[in-house]
Amino acid sequence: MTHPHTSTAAPPAAPLFGNPAAIRCERAASELRSGRPVVIEDGEQRLAFIALDGSTQQSYAAFVQAAGQRQYLFVPPPRAQVLGLEAPTGARFALAQVDYADLAALGYLRDASAPRDWQPGDALDAAAVEVARLGLLLPALVAVRLAAEDRCFDGCDRISLADLSEGAQQAAREYALVTRSPVPLRDIGMTQFAVFRGGVAQRDQVAIIVGHPDADAVVPVRVHSSCLTGDLFGSLKCDCGDQLRHGLLRLKELGGGVLLYLDQEGRGTGIAAKMRAYGYQHDGLDTIDADAQLGFGADERRYDAAAAMLGLLGIRRITLLSNNPSKVERLRAAGVDVVGREPVTGLLTAENEHYLRTKAARAGHALDVDALIHSSR
């Protein structure tokens, strides 16, 4: 018999409003996008930081004041290499007396010169970059190491390395089917649009179901990352819009399939970074070098959402419509059983030829550009 003044410990209740670590990841990414500092910690180590392209001259000045002129700029390995540095863990540059214009030049503008003195980055710097990526911001950060007595950033949002590891991974696979509706498409006929919501930022992702694919068989699938300029406005700089429409037509020809339309513009960098990269491409850089100027790797896309969406549709095995063999491997790493690949090409134009040659030569895409030129004549 239990004494009335004693109690037995109840097992911890499941979180009512989602995974706490995932929630902290979402809040941290949102704070960065709003231009406010975030504190990331690992045990007794603490780092306060703001994202460079989420900041303003005023917010930078406020950060400098709070940091007591101890702030530094951290850039990831691709940007460090652009600056002529061998920095496999990224590079830190002290920013005492550096004004906002020079800061931007060092962080992501072309033809910047790296200071002689720099320090390699560490796990906290890399984690802070990951928070910026969750918020689709440039991976360039103004940061300061905090001592135990530092209190200027106590009111800022906080996140730990454990939160980032657990929360981002957990949220990446947590999707729910929100709704399905019939939508007739030109040249395709009646389709079903299925909307899924989830991930760290709770963005909506869309699957277009063409025909009546048999989920128990191998299903043809096109995994298409959003391209506002090409898909919607017909940009001639890429073949994305053509691949979107040709992919849907091919799914119809095959008797049915699914096109996953993923919200990851600019190969996962976001629309703002993509437009910055477009400016560098206009100056003569190819797409990979343009992204490297901004601190990004050749491909920042992730495919956990694709795996979750296919799972919710009951699809276990797929043939992938893509020219990109590495997409096959990355989908497999995300848990998708890809049993085959079929090419899907767009139209070659004078404006996108260099882009397509770059994808073939530097990104490993299975594209014979010369054959496309011959077939277009």
Summary of the structure (lengths in Angstrom):
residues: 377
radius of gyration: 23.4
end to end distance: 90.3
largest distance: 90.5
contacts: 1203
relative contact order: 0.11
helix: 38%
strand: 23%
